Amino acid sequence: MHFSAATTVVLLASLASATSNVERSCAGVELIHASGTTESGLGVVGQPLSTALAKSVTGLSTYSLPYNTDADYTSTVTAGATLMQQRIASTLSACPETKFVLSGYSKGAMVVHHTAKVLTAAQKTAVHGVAVFGDPDTSPKGIAALEGLSNTWPLNDGAVNVNVYAACVSGDEFCDGGGITGLAAHLTYASNGDVGKAASFLAGLVA
């Protein structure tokens, strides 16, 4: 079969358009999750949270924040917040109707708090809910409570039990002053029911 040069150009243009449409498809809701120290990908909390939330939110998109999860709680947390802000900004540029829910486990929860410092007012409007687990910024017993960010959230009028789900198991080493013996408590969020409760809470905010 022989195609003319003009026909070939039209076919190529059609293919390019189809490819562009696929690349630009927009999710109605995107979950951005920041994992805990030394974790990769969505980690022990992010993966089940994404799975549970997808059951209630049709077409959910999940993004694992690719930040440095080494045991550093200063520069890498700040850098992680910048990456989260950049993800929100770039997505809104292409998909201005996308709603965001943000989550963080352990060190990742600190990233969520710090993101509040770098989001614009318009970007905060696009964030509809937050979930944190084992949050070191929890006041007064969290190991990072002196940062003073316990009530600082990356969305408008953020408040626990309103648009923020904050899980801190009693005795957790990082959010409840449990000391070194509290590490076991810190590892229970994926199995103690908090992930499912958080998913239901977040789904209600983007319905």
C-alpha positions in Angstrom: 0.0 0.0 0.0 1.4 3.4 -1.0 0.7 6.6 1.0 1.2 10.1 -0.5 3.4 12.6 1.3 0.3 14.6 2.3 -1.4 11.5 3.7 1.6 10.6 5.7 1.7 14.1 7.3 -1.9 13.9 8.3 -1.4 10.4 9.8 1.6 11.6 11.8 -0.3 14.6 13.0 -3.1 12.5 14.1 -0.8 10.2 16.0 0.9 13.1 17.7 -2.4 14.5 18.8 -3.5 11.2 20.2 -0.2 10.9 22.1 -0.6 14.4 23.5 -4.1 13.6 24.7 -2.9 10.6 26.6 -0.1 12.5 28.2 -2.4 15.3 29.2 -5.1 13.2 30.7 -6.0 14.7 34.1 -7.0 12.9 37.3 -9.9 14.3 39.3 -8.0 13.6 42.5 -4.3 13.1 43.2 -2.8 11.6 46.4 0.8 12.8 47.0 2.5 10.7 49.7 5.8 11.4 51.5 7.2 8.2 53.0 9.1 7.8 56.2 12.8 7.5 57.0 14.7 5.1 54.8 11.6 4.0 52.9 11.3 3.9 49.1 8.2 4.3 47.0 4.9 4.7 48.8 6.3 2.7 51.8 4.4 0.8 54.6 1.7 3.4 55.0 1.4 5.0 51.6 0.7 1.8 49.6 -2.3 0.6 51.6 -3.6 4.2 51.9 -3.5 4.5 48.1 -5.3 1.2 47.7 -8.0 2.0 50.2 -8.6 5.5 48.8 -8.8 4.2 45.2 -11.8 2.1 46.3 -13.8 5.2 47.1 -12.3 7.7 44.6 -12.8 6.8 41.0 -9.8 7.5 38.8 -7.5 8.4 41.7 -3.9 9.2 40.8 -1.2 8.5 43.3 2.2 10.1 43.3 5.1 8.9 45.5 7.2 11.9 46.4 10.8 11.2 45.2 12.6 12.9 48.1 15.6 11.9 50.1 14.4 9.7 53.0 17.8 9.4 54.7 17.9 10.1 58.5 18.3 13.8 58.1 15.5 16.0 59.4 16.5 19.5 58.2 17.7 20.1 54.6 16.1 16.9 53.1 12.7 17.8 54.7 12.9 21.3 53.2 13.9 19.9 49.9 11.0 17.4 50.1 8.6 20.2 50.7 9.9 22.0 47.6 9.4 18.9 45.5 5.8 18.6 46.8 5.0 22.2 45.9 6.6 21.7 42.5 4.4 18.6 41.9 1.3 20.5 42.8 2.3 23.5 40.7 3.1 21.5 37.6 0.0 19.4 37.8 -2.2 22.4 38.2 -0.6 24.0 35.2 -1.8 21.2 33.0 -4.8 20.1 35.0 -6.3 23.1 36.9 -9.3 21.2 38.2 -7.4 18.5 39.9 -8.0 18.2 43.7 -5.1 17.1 45.9 -4.9 15.1 49.1 -1.5 15.0 50.8 -0.2 12.4 53.2 3.0 11.7 55.1 4.3 9.1 57.4 6.9 9.9 60.1 9.6 12.0 58.4 7.1 12.4 55.5 4.6 14.1 57.9 7.3 16.7 58.5 7.5 17.3 54.8 3.8 17.9 54.7 4.0 20.5 57.4 6.9 22.3 55.7 5.0 22.3 52.4 2.7 24.8 54.0 5.6 27.3 53.9 6.1 27.2 50.1 2.6 26.8 48.7 0.9 29.8 47.3 -2.7 30.7 48.4 -4.0 29.4 45.1 -2.2 26.1 45.5 -3.5 25.7 49.0 -7.0 26.1 47.6 -6.4 23.0 45.5 -5.5 20.9 48.5 -8.7 19.4 50.0 -7.3 17.2 52.7 -4.3 15.9 54.6 -3.4 12.8 56.5 -0.4 12.3 58.7 0.8 9.2 60.7 3.3 9.2 63.5 3.9 12.9 63.0 7.1 14.1 64.8 5.7 17.7 64.7 2.8 16.7 67.0 2.6 19.0 70.1 3.6 18.7 72.8 5.4 15.2 72.7 6.6 14.9 69.2 10.4 14.8 68.8 10.2 17.8 66.4 7.5 19.7 68.3 9.9 22.6 69.0 9.7 23.5 65.3 6.3 24.9 66.2 4.6 23.5 63.1 2.0 21.2 64.8 -0.9 23.3 63.6 0.7 24.4 60.3 -1.0 22.7 57.4 -0.7 23.0 53.6 -4.3 23.9 52.9 -6.7 26.7 53.8 -8.0 26.7 57.3 -6.4 23.4 58.1 -7.6 21.8 61.3 -7.4 18.3 62.7 -10.7 16.4 62.3 -12.0 19.0 59.9 -9.7 18.6 56.9 -6.7 16.9 58.5 -6.5 13.3 59.8 -3.7 13.0 62.3 -2.9 9.6 63.6 -0.6 9.2 66.6 -0.6 5.9 68.5 -0.2 6.1 72.2 3.5 5.5 73.1 4.8 6.2 69.6 8.4 7.1 69.9 8.2 9.9 67.4 4.9 11.6 68.0 4.0 10.7 71.6 7.2 10.7 73.5 7.4 6.9 73.8 11.2 6.8 73.8 13.1 4.0 72.1 10.6 1.4 73.3 7.9 3.2 71.2 9.3 2.1 67.9 7.0 -0.8 67.8 4.0 1.5 68.2 5.4 3.7 65.4 5.2 0.7 63.0 1.5 -0.1 63.6 -0.3 2.4 61.4 -0.7 0.1 58.4 -2.4 -2.6 60.5 -4.2 -0.8 63.3 -7.1 0.6 61.2 -5.8 4.1 60.9 -5.1 3.8 57.2 -8.7 2.8 56.4 -10.1 5.6 58.6 -7.8 8.1 56.9 -8.9 6.9 53.4 -12.6 7.3 54.4 -11.9 10.7 55.8 -10.0 11.9 52.7 -12.6 10.4 50.3 -15.3 12.5 52.1 -13.4 15.7 51.5 -13.1 15.2 47.7 -16.5 13.7 47.0 
